[in-house]
Amino acid sequence: MNYQTEQALRVKSLAMDVIEELMKGDGKHEVQELKQLSELFSRCICDLVNVYTNTSEDHEMTLKGTVIKAKIGYNIMKAKSEAVERE
């Protein structure tokens, strides 16, 4: 599997984990948290489009940044889930 595909699948996996958390239906997500998630994953989509349309100069750095954004989104969601569980 090539590097680009591997990184894209990593972003997909993190996004699916976030979707799973959102779909649990506990409804305890704050507007600010949802806005942050929307922004991060929208930026991930833009980055992936730039890589796959060859409009990105440095594919490797773009993909590394994309994975980092997805991890940040995932961590935001996990931190909130863990805080809700403690309550």
C-alpha positions as CSV (number, residue, x, y, z in Angstrom):
1,M,0.0,0.0,0.0
2,N,1.4,3.4,-0.9
3,Y,2.0,6.2,1.6
4,Q,-0.8,8.4,0.4
5,T,-3.4,5.6,0.6
6,E,-2.2,4.6,4.0
7,Q,-2.5,8.1,5.4
8,A,-5.9,8.7,3.8
9,L,-7.1,5.4,5.4
10,R,-5.8,6.6,8.8
11,V,-7.8,9.8,8.4
12,K,-10.8,7.8,7.5
13,S,-10.4,5.6,10.5
14,L,-10.2,8.6,12.9
15,A,-13.2,10.2,11.2
16,M,-15.2,6.9,11.6
17,D,-14.3,6.8,15.3
18,V,-15.6,10.4,15.7
19,I,-18.8,9.5,13.9
20,E,-19.3,6.6,16.2
21,E,-18.9,8.8,19.2
22,L,-21.3,11.4,17.8
23,M,-23.9,8.7,17.0
24,K,-24.0,7.3,20.5
25,G,-26.8,9.8,21.0
26,D,-26.0,11.1,24.5
27,G,-26.6,14.6,23.1
28,K,-24.0,16.1,25.4
29,H,-21.9,17.8,22.7
30,E,-21.4,21.5,23.0
31,V,-21.7,23.8,20.0
32,Q,-18.1,24.9,20.3
33,E,-16.9,21.3,20.3
34,L,-19.0,20.5,17.2
35,K,-17.7,23.6,15.4
36,Q,-14.1,22.6,16.1
37,L,-14.7,19.1,14.8
38,S,-16.4,20.5,11.7
39,E,-13.5,22.8,11.0
40,L,-10.9,20.2,11.5
41,F,-12.5,17.5,9.4
42,S,-13.4,20.1,6.7
43,R,-9.7,21.0,6.5
44,C,-8.8,17.3,6.3
45,I,-11.1,17.0,3.3
46,C,-9.5,20.0,1.6
47,D,-6.0,18.6,2.3
48,L,-6.9,15.2,0.8
49,V,-8.5,16.9,-2.3
50,N,-5.3,18.9,-2.7
51,V,-3.2,15.8,-2.5
52,Y,-5.3,13.7,-4.9
53,T,-5.7,16.6,-7.4
54,N,-1.9,17.3,-7.3
55,T,-2.5,20.9,-6.2
56,S,-0.4,20.3,-3.1
57,E,3.3,20.9,-3.4
58,D,4.5,18.6,-0.7
59,H,2.2,15.6,-0.5
60,E,4.0,14.0,2.5
61,M,3.9,17.1,4.7
62,T,0.3,17.7,3.7
63,L,-0.7,14.2,4.6
64,K,1.2,14.4,7.9
65,G,-0.7,17.6,8.7
66,T,-4.0,16.0,7.7
67,V,-3.5,13.1,10.0
68,I,-2.6,15.4,12.9
69,K,-5.8,17.4,12.3
70,A,-7.8,14.2,12.4
71,K,-6.0,13.1,15.6
72,I,-6.8,16.5,17.2
73,G,-10.5,16.1,16.3
74,Y,-10.5,12.5,17.6
75,N,-8.9,13.7,20.9
76,I,-11.4,16.5,21.3
77,M,-14.2,13.9,21.0
78,K,-12.5,11.4,23.3
79,A,-11.8,14.1,26.0
80,K,-15.5,15.1,26.0
81,S,-16.6,11.4,26.1
82,E,-14.4,10.7,29.1
83,A,-15.6,13.8,30.9
84,V,-19.2,12.8,30.4
85,E,-18.4,9.3,31.7
86,R,-16.9,10.7,34.9
87,E,-20.0,12.7,35.6
